[in-house]
């Protein structure tokens, strides 16, 4: 998901928070896990009744592995990136699920924004300036990445334009 907003600071001309999309919310997760538990319990009970009792343990293991996989996926969803543009700097901050932040800063006058279409793979959005290159917004879908690239490109162009004084 991409959120664009005007920052309360007067000097920020563009600000965005980029977050990965997750289609299954907490309520949907509870319903899905309930359904998986019911199916696994029913299947395990059937195998138990016909004498194949060791299968019950594997059915429980399936439920546990599905739960762990979803929890890891939700943890990865805590990743986000912020993009802030001022007259003097284009700053990209990537915050990992662990909370560790990485910050890259570019001079907006010299920065080149590149959206590369790659055959058979997702497009790639990057910023390059003075020998530094940063690929970002990798978790966005191609249409979201294109929309964001257009919005950032427009903001960069407006930022480079001379002030009508």
N, C-alpha and C positions, 0 to 999 in steps of 0.2 A: 504494500500500500504506500502511496506517496501522499504526503501532506505538505502543501505549500502554505506559508503564512507570512504575513508582514510582522516583522519583529518590532517590539516596542522601542528599540533603540533607533534613533533618527538616522544614524549613519549606515545601518544595515539595509542594503537595497534588495537582497534576496535571501530567504532562509527556508530550508526544507528539512524534514525529518523523513528518512527512508526506512521502512520497516518491512520485514518479510510477511507475506500473506499466509495465514493459516485458516483453512476453511472449517476446521472442526473446533468449535468452542468447548468450554468446560462442560456444559450441559450435554452436548453431543457426545463428548468423550465418556461421560457417565452412562449414557444410554448404550453406546457401543460396547463398553466394557460389561455392562449388565447382560447384553445379548450374547457376548462371547462366553461369559460365565455360565449362562443358562445352557447354551449349546454344548459347551465342554462338560458340564456336570451331567447333562442328559446322556451324552455319548459315553462318558465315563461310567455312569450307572448301568447302561446297557451292556457294556463290556464286562463289568463286574458281575452282573447277573448271569452272563453266559460262561463265566469262569475265567475270563482273561483279566484278572484283577490288576496285573502290573500296568496295564494301559491307563488306569486311573491316574497314576503318577505323571505319565507323559501328558495327559490332558491338562493337569494342573500346571505343568511346566509350560505348556503352550500359553496359558492365560498369563502366567508371570512374564514370559518373554514379550508378549504383545503389550502388556502394561509398561514394561521397561522401555521398549522401543518408542512408545508414545511419549513417555516422560522425557526421554532424551530429545525427541523432536520438539517438544514444547520448550525445553531448555535452550535449544538452538534458536528458537524464535525470539529470544531476548536480545539477539543481535540487532543493532540499528546503526545507521549512519546519519550524520547531520552535515548539511552543506550551508555555509554562510558566506555571503558575498558583501564586502564593503568596498569603499573606494580604493583601499590599499591592499586588500588581501582576499583571496578565495581560500577558505578553510574547510577541509573535509575531516570530520572526526568519526572514527569507527569505534564503537563500543562493543566489545565481545560479550558473550553471555556471562562470562566470569566477572564482568565489570571493568576489565582492563581497557583503557582507551588509547587509541593511536591517533595522532593528529598530523595532518599534512597541510602545509600552507604554500600558496602560490601567489605570484604577482598577477592580478587579473588582467593587466594590460598585455602581458606576454603569453598568457595561457592559451593553449589550443585544446578544444573539446573535440573528441573524435568518437563517433558511433560507428563501429565496424560491423557490417553484416557478414556473418560467417556461414557458409553453406553447410547445412545439416546440423548446425549447433546454434546456441543462443547468441544474440548479438553481444558486443563488448563495448562498454562505455568507458572511456579513459580521458584523463587530463594529462597534458604534457607541457613542460616549460623548463627551459634551461637544463636539458638532459635528465630531468626527473619525469617519471611517468607513473601514474596511479590508475589502476583499474578499480572501479567502484560500482556500486548498485548492481552487484552480480546476482542478488536474490530477487530482483524485480523481473517481471515477465517482459518479453520483447516489446509489446505495446506500451507498457508502463515506462520502460527504459527510453523509448522513443519520445514519449510525451515529456518525460523529465528532461531529456537532452534538449528538446526544443525550448522548454521554459528556461533552462539554464543558459542556453545560447542567446536567447533574447535578453536575458538579464545582463549577461556579459557584454553584449553589444551596446545596450543602454548605458552600462557602466563606463564604457570606453568613449562614449560620445561626449564632446565638450559641453560644459554647463552653459546654458544660455543666460549670460549675465548682463 
